[in-house]
């Protein structure tokens, strides 16, 4: 799967062994993202979870001042949402990078790939 799938706030694609997910919009409520991602994976995603160690990179892009959001809470909500779809358990995450920076639009980007 090379092209993006999904038509709502959540879109995803797989390029080689990397899965990229984007979630449009920002809110200070990290728990908001979990059901969005969960619904996307349940309805749109056909790949099966795998075993092994994974790297997960989460980037929050904002416009203007950064929202008052704890990045650790955001990471936990998103890891909970993608487990069972990209990997079996979040104990498989061997490296986790969570960052925020100013961008062109407000969104969350998630990249997941096997640890090499």
N, C-alpha and C positions, 0 to 999 in steps of 0.2 A: 504494500500500500504506500504509494508515494504522495498522493494528493491529500488535501485536508478533507476530513469528514466532519459532519455536524453542521447544523444550520442555526443554532441558537447562540447563547452566550459562551458555550464550550465547544471548542473544535480540537481535533487531534489528527496526528499523522504519524506514520512510522517510516523512518528513513534509515535503511540498513538495520542496525541493531539498536537504534535510538528512537524512543517514543517522545514526541513533543505534544504538549497539551497547552492550549491558551484558554483563559477565562476572562472575558471582557468585563470591565467595570471593577470598582473597588468599593469596599465597605469596611468599617472598623470591626465588624463582627466576623471573626474567622469562621465561626460555625456556619455562616451563610454559604461558604464554598463547598462544604462537604456534600450536601444534597445535590448541588449542581453537577459536580463531578460524578457522583454516584449515578445519577440519572443518565448522564452521557455514556458512561461505561456500560450500564445495564441495557440501554437501548441501541447504542451506535457501535460499540466495540465488539469485535468478534474474536480477537486474539485471546489465547489462554495464558494464565499466569505461569511463570517458570521458577525454577529453583536456582540457587547460586547467589553470589554477592552482587549488589547493585549500587550505582551512583545515582543520587537524586539531586538535581539542581532546581531550586525554586527562586524565581525572580519576580518581585513586585515592582511594576513600573507605575509611577505616579506623575501627574502634571501639577506643577506648583509645589506647595508645601507637602511633605510626606504626611500621610494620615497617622493618627495615634493608634498604632496597632502593634501588638507584640508579635514579632516574627516567629517566635517559638510556638505560639498558639496557632498561627497560620500553618506552619509546617506540620504540626500534629494533625490538624483537621484534614489537610491535603493527603498526608500519608495514610490516614485512616480511609480516605475516599478511594485511593488507588490500589490499596492492598486487596488482594483477591482478584485483581484484574491484570496488573502488570507483574506482580510477584505475589507469593503466597502470604508472606508475613513481613511486617516492617523490621523484624530482626535481621532480614536479609540486606538492609541498607547499611553498606559498609562505609559510605561517604555521603554526607549530607551538607549541601551548601545552600544557605538561605540568605538572600540579599534584597535590598531595595535601592532603587535609583530613579532619578527623573527620566521620563521617556516621552515618546510622542503621544501616547494615550494611556489611559488607566487600564491595567490588566495584570493578570498573573500568568506567568509562563513556567511550565514544568518540563524538565528534560529528565528522562530515565534511560539508563543504559547499563549493560553488564560491566562490572569492574574488570578491567583488563590487567 
